[in-house]
Amino acid sequence: MTSHDVVVVGGGPAGLSAALVLARACRAVAVVDAGRPRNAASAHVHGVLGLPDLSPQVLLEVGRAQVLAYGVDVLEGTARTARPRPEGGFAVTLSDGRVLAGAHLLLATGTVDELPDIPGLAPRWGRDAVACPHCHGWELRGRAIAILGGGRADARRALMWRQWTPNLTLITAPDHPLAPSDLERLGARGITVLDGPVTEVIAAADRLCGVRLRDGTSVPIRALVVAPCFRARADLLDGLGLRPTELTVGGRVVGTVIATDGAGRTAVPGVWAAGDGASPLERVVAVTADGAAVASAINAALTDGSHPEHSAGEP
């Protein structure tokens, strides 16, 4: 068993950012990463100041190299279980049998985007089927874009996306009709509203070119906006006595999160959560900052605690 001040499960932007802050505070840190980044399908990470248009893989490679230079133990593998230790702290068991002990445990395990079950959609995800306008809007500007959904929240999304393109269509869901006031606002901005649902996403030459509606109508578009269901990766929660919490937006359940107090603390002392798993609506730059902020709180907790400290070496 290898002992550390903090074991970080998840080596994405939040986990690596947390590891960097903790290592620079001379804490002994281990990061376990299974290599399943949420944004793997995207060609680039956009909107990160000073890092223009890196691929998700290159961003993680740069981050790993940075934390390795500070002595962080980065282990490739899957964390299978996490449990409290009788003597204090937590034990994390990897799929290959290795066991890591940490006085504190940070869950930066991320989230999974569950897409609507529409033929042809999954292969386009992260490319020309997207969710976030601030992540992809600039690259899709001026194209014919359709928004899949309906209801007040989706009408608001359509109004936001309108600033990136004048050629915008909102395809409503039968169980989420639009209010007359929303229809009026959308019409005033030149946004077309069609009755759904979408039954197929159409691509040609590896490019999205349209969607087909239930009545057989084909709508030519070049990009599709989808609101997935966000599911926090919660495989480790049972052993810690935690459960995922439902996430609601506009009165609708849109997924699950690992609940925290806003500073990263979960209901179990010593267990923390940061990044997509705790706040799946955020962008890369935001979850990176979240990892750094939670790491600062963990460092303060280590300073205040009575357990033995591990030295990562003199700065």
N, C-alpha and C positions, 0 to 999 in steps of 0.2 A: 504494500500500500504506500503510495506517494502522497505526502502531506503538503498542503498549501494553505495560504491565508484565504484565498478565494478560488473556487472552481467555477469557471464560466462554461456553461453548456450552450454552444452556438457560436460559430465563428463568422457571423455576418457583420455588417457595419456596426450594429449596436454592441455585439459581444467583443469585437476587436477594439472598438473605441473605449469600452470599459476596461479592457485589459491594459490598454496603453496608459490610461490615467492611473490605474492601480500600480502598474510596474514602475511608473515614474515616481510613485510615492514609496518606492522600495518595498512593495508587497510581493510575496511569492504567489504567482498566478499560473493557473493552468487553463487552457482553452481546449474544449473538445468540439470538433466540428465534423458533421456527417457529409458536408459538401452538397447540401440541397438548398441553395439560395432561392428565395422567393422569386427574384427577378431574373432567374437564369435564362428565360426565353427572350429577354430584351437584348437588343444589340448594343445599347449604350445606356449609361447612367447620366441623366441630364440634370442641369441646374445645381451642380456642386461647385461652389466658387473655388477657382484655382485648379480644378481637375476637369477640364473640358472633355466631355463625351468619351470617357473610358468605358470599356465593356465591364459588365458586372464581375467577370472572372479576373480581369486585370486589376480592378479596384480591390478585390479581396487579396490578390497576390501582393500588391503594394502594402496593404494593411498588415498582412501576415509578416512580411519582411520587416516592417517597422516595429512590431511588438517583439519579434524574435531578437532584434537588436538590443532590447531591454531585458532579455533573459526570460521572457514568458515561455512556458512549456506549451507548445501547440501540438495537439494530438489529433490525427485523423481517425475517425471512428464514430460509432453511434453509442450514445449513452442509453443503456437499457433500463437501469433502475437508479433511483436516488432515494436515500433513506437517512433519517437521523441516526447518529452514532450514540451509544449509551454514554460514552465519555464526553459527548458534546461535539458539535459540528455535524458534518454530513459526509456520507460515503456515496460516491457515484461509481457504478459498475458499468464498464464498457462491454460491447458485444464480444470482444476477444478475451474477456476475463480480467483485464486490468482494472484495478480499483484505485480511485483517487479520493483523498480525504481533504475536506476544506472546512475551515472555521465558518465560512459563509459560502452560500451557493447562489449564483446568479443565473437565472433562466433567460437566455437570449435565443430561445429556440425558434422564434419566428412564427409565421402563420402560413396556412395553405389557402389558396384561392379556389373555392369550389364554384365552377362555372355552371350556368344553365345547361341542361342536357339538350343541346341543339346540334344536329349533325353539321360538321364542318367548322365549328367554333374553336375547339381546343387547339388545332394546329395554327390558328391565327393569333392566339393569345400572346400578348407582349410584343406583337409586331404591328399589325394593323387592326387588331381588336384589343382595346385598352380600357383603362378605368380613369386614370388621373389626368386632367387637362394640364396641370403644371408639370407633369412628367413627360407628356407626349404631345401636348397641344401645338408647340412651335413646329415640330417636325411634321405635323398633320395639317398645318394651317392652309386654308384655301381649298381643301379637298371637300368632296361630297361626303358628309359624315352623318350616320344615323345613330341615335341613342336608343338603346333597348330598355324599355321600362314602362313607366306610367305612375301616376300619383304625384302629389305635391313635391316630394323630394326630387323626383326625376324631372319635373318641369323646371325646378330651380337649376338642376344640372344643365339642362338644355340652354337656359338663359346664360349660364356661365360659358358654355362652349361656344356660344354665338360670337364671342369676341375673337375667336380664332378662325371662323369661317362663316360666310353668308349662306352657304349651301348646307342647311341643317334640317334633319328630319327627326322627330320624336315618334317612335313606334310604341303605342300604349299597350299595356297588358289588360286583358278583359276584366280581371279582378281588381284593378286599380284605376278606375276612370278619373279623368281630369275634371276639376271643378271649372265652372264657367269663367271664373276670374282668371284661372291659369290659362285657359284657352285664349282669352282675350289678350293677355300679356304675351303669350307665344306668337299670336297672330300679328301683334304690333311690331314684333322683331323679325317678322318674315320667316318664322320657323314653321315648317310643315308638320302637321300631326296626322298620323295614319293609325288605323286600328290593327293591332296585332292579333295573335302573337307571331313571332318569327319561327318558321319551321325548318329553315335551312340557311346556312351561310355559304355563299358561293365564291369560289376562288378559281382563277385561271392564271397559268404561268407563275404560280406561287405568289399571287397578289389577290387580295380581297377585291371582288368586283361587284358584289351585290348580296342581297338577302331575299329570301322568298317568304311571303306571308301565307297564313293559313288558307286564304281564298285563292291561292295560286299566283297572286301578283308578285312580280319580281321588281325590286327597287334597286336601281344601280347606285352604288356607293363605293367609296374607296377606303373607308374606315368605319369601325363600329365601336361604340362606347357601351361597355357592359359593367354592371355593378355585381361583382361576385359575392358569394357568401364567404366571410372570413372565419376560418377555423384555427384557433391557436393550437399549435402542436403541444399536446397535453399528456404525452406518454409518461412523463415522469411525475405527474401530479399525485397519482394515487398513493405512491409510497411516501409522499410528504404530507398526506392528509389534506390535500387541496383539491378543488374542483374548478373546471372552467366556468366562467360567468357569461351569461348572454349579453351581447352588445346590441343596443337598440339605437337607431337613428330615425328621427321623425316618427317615433311610435312604432317602427317596424323592427323586428329582430333581423339583424344582418350578419350575425355570426357569434363567435365566442372569443373571450379574452382571458388572460390570467390577471385577475383583479389585483390592483395595488392601491396604496394610499395616495398616489400622485407623486410620491418621491421614490417609488420603486419597491417599497416594502410590501410583501404579501402578508396574509394572515398568520403565517408561520414565522416566528422570529428567526432571523438568519437566512431566510430564503427571500430572494429579490427577483424581480422581473423587469426587463427592459426591452425596447424595440417593438417590432411588429406584433409579437405575442401579447404585449400589454396594450398596444395602441396601433391596430392594423391600418388605420386611415392615414398614417403619416408617410412622408416621403423619405428617401434615403438620408438626406441631409438632416431631417428631424430625428430619425431614429439614431443616427450617429451622435447627435447632441444628447439624446436621451441616455444613451449608454454612458457617455462621459458624466452626465449629471448624477446618475445612479451610482456610478463608481465613486464619485466624491462622497456620497452619502455612506457607502459601504466603508470607505476609508475612515470616515469619522466614527462609524460604529466600531470598527476595529480598534481605533485609538481609545474609545471609551470602555471597551470590554476588558474583562479580567483574564481572558485566555492567554496562553503563551503566544508571543509573536514570532513570526518567521522572518528572517532577514534575507532580502534579495540581493544584498551586497551594498557596499558604500557607493554613493553617487559619484 
